[in-house]
């Protein structure tokens, strides 16, 4: 391979990465949807605690997380149909978040039922797993915003391990706003900006 062929190959790779970034920027929408759903679950928890309807807290979370999963599946299928070419980075991101989602369901619902840890630890464990998903996504696309977001999730997860339940949910809500909604809105704005050009 001569230098010209090498340059052409690098240009093809660079274009693939840029195209994949554009496609994934659209999925900033999924961060927004998950952020809203999770904030609704947190709000529902506070309302149920205030009304002393503790037995419905799990139903609140399972119902809303099921809604989020259904949306994610729908979103993934529609994105796949729209996309003419699926890059390695797009597939890796999809598999990363699918794996994180399954892990979150096990750690958030099964582990507390099995007595591995109390429900008080769920937000902390969830934050650590979300941090991992963001970190892998950030590295696949070289997005500094998501790298910082992953660090925020990890720090929040560690912090919540030392807090009481009532405060933990407030910290978790704060993380959702900073770690899901704001990046989602920034990515969505970038997508709109790129499509205007």
C-alpha positions in Angstrom: 0.0 0.0 0.0 1.5 3.3 -1.0 1.0 6.6 0.7 -1.9 7.7 -1.6 -3.8 4.5 -0.8 -3.1 5.0 2.9 -4.4 8.6 2.7 -7.6 7.4 0.9 -8.2 4.7 3.4 -7.8 7.1 6.3 -10.2 9.5 4.6 -12.8 6.7 4.2 -12.4 5.9 7.9 -12.7 9.5 8.9 -15.9 9.9 6.8 -17.4 6.8 8.4 -16.7 8.1 11.9 -18.3 11.5 11.0 -21.4 9.9 9.4 -21.8 7.6 12.5 -21.4 10.7 14.8 -24.2 12.4 12.8 -26.4 9.3 13.1 -25.8 8.9 16.8 -26.3 12.6 17.5 -29.9 12.0 16.6 -30.1 9.5 19.4 -29.6 12.4 21.8 -33.4 12.1 21.8 -33.1 8.7 23.6 -31.2 10.4 26.5 -34.0 12.9 26.8 -36.7 10.3 26.8 -34.9 8.2 29.5 -34.2 11.3 31.5 -37.9 12.2 31.6 -39.0 8.7 32.3 -36.6 8.4 35.2 -37.5 11.7 36.6 -41.2 10.6 36.5 -40.2 7.5 38.4 -38.4 9.5 41.1 -41.3 11.9 41.4 -43.7 8.9 41.6 -41.6 7.5 44.4 -41.8 10.7 46.4 -45.5 10.9 45.9 -46.0 7.3 47.0 -43.8 7.8 50.0 -45.7 10.9 50.9 -49.0 9.1 50.6 -47.5 6.1 52.5 -48.2 3.7 49.6 -44.8 2.0 49.8 -46.1 -1.2 48.3 -46.5 0.6 44.9 -43.0 1.9 44.6 -41.7 -1.2 42.8 -44.7 -1.1 40.4 -44.0 2.6 39.7 -40.4 1.8 38.7 -41.1 -1.4 36.9 -43.9 0.2 34.9 -41.9 3.3 33.9 -38.7 1.3 33.1 -40.8 -1.1 30.9 -42.1 2.0 29.1 -38.5 3.1 28.6 -37.4 -0.3 27.3 -40.3 -0.4 24.9 -39.4 3.0 23.6 -35.7 2.0 23.3 -36.6 -1.0 21.2 -38.9 1.0 19.0 -36.2 3.7 18.6 -33.5 1.1 17.8 -35.7 -0.6 15.2 -36.7 2.7 13.5 -33.1 3.9 13.5 -31.9 0.7 12.0 -34.5 0.9 9.2 -33.5 4.5 8.5 -29.8 3.8 8.4 -28.4 2.5 5.1 -25.1 1.4 6.6 -24.4 0.4 10.2 -20.9 1.1 11.3 -18.9 -0.8 13.9 -19.2 2.2 16.3 -23.0 2.3 15.9 -23.3 -1.5 16.5 -20.9 -1.3 19.5 -22.9 1.5 21.0 -26.1 -0.4 20.5 -24.7 -3.5 22.1 -23.1 -1.5 24.9 -26.4 0.2 25.9 -28.4 -3.0 25.4 -25.9 -4.8 27.8 -26.0 -1.9 30.2 -29.9 -2.1 30.2 -30.0 -5.8 30.9 -27.4 -5.3 33.7 -29.4 -2.4 35.1 -32.6 -4.5 35.2 -30.8 -7.3 37.0 -29.0 -5.0 39.5 -32.0 -2.8 40.1 -34.8 -5.4 40.4 -33.3 -8.9 41.0 -30.4 -8.1 43.3 -32.4 -6.3 45.9 -35.1 -9.1 45.8 -32.4 -11.7 46.3 -31.1 -9.7 49.3 -27.7 -8.9 47.7 -28.2 -5.3 48.8 -31.0 -3.1 49.9 -33.1 -1.0 47.6 -31.3 2.1 49.0 -28.2 1.1 46.9 -30.1 0.8 43.6 -29.5 4.5 42.5 -25.8 4.2 43.3 -25.4 0.9 41.4 -27.5 2.3 38.5 -25.3 5.4 38.3 -22.1 3.4 38.1 -23.4 1.2 35.2 -24.7 4.3 33.4 -21.2 5.8 33.8 -19.8 2.8 32.1 -22.2 3.0 29.2 -21.4 6.7 28.7 -17.7 6.1 28.9 -17.7 3.4 26.2 -19.9 5.6 24.0 -17.7 8.6 24.5 -14.6 6.7 23.6 -16.2 5.1 20.5 -17.1 8.6 19.1 -14.3 10.7 20.8 -16.9 13.0 22.5 -15.5 14.9 25.4 -19.0 15.8 26.6 -19.9 12.2 27.2 -16.5 11.5 28.8 -17.2 14.1 31.4 -20.8 12.8 31.7 -19.4 9.3 32.5 -17.1 10.8 35.2 -20.1 12.7 36.7 -22.2 9.4 36.9 -19.3 7.5 38.5 -18.7 10.3 41.1 -22.4 10.5 41.8 -22.7 6.7 42.2 -19.8 6.7 44.7 -21.4 9.6 46.6 -24.8 8.0 46.8 -23.3 4.9 48.4 -22.7 7.0 51.5 -26.1 8.9 51.6 -29.5 8.2 53.1 -32.4 7.1 50.8 -34.3 10.5 50.7 -31.2 12.4 49.8 -30.0 9.7 47.4 -33.1 10.1 45.2 -32.5 13.9 45.1 -28.9 13.3 44.0 -30.1 10.8 41.5 -32.6 13.3 40.0 -29.8 15.9 39.8 -27.6 13.3 38.0 -30.5 12.6 35.6 -30.8 16.3 34.7 -27.0 16.8 34.4 -26.2 13.4 33.0 -29.1 12.6 30.7 -31.2 15.6 29.9 -28.5 18.3 29.4 -26.3 16.0 27.2 -29.4 14.9 25.3 -30.4 18.4 24.6 -26.9 19.4 23.6 -26.6 16.4 21.2 -30.1 17.1 19.8 -29.1 20.8 19.2 -26.0 19.6 17.4 -28.0 17.3 15.3 -30.4 20.0 14.2 -27.5 22.3 13.5 -25.7 19.7 11.4 -28.9 19.0 9.4 -29.4 22.8 8.6 -25.9 23.0 7.1 
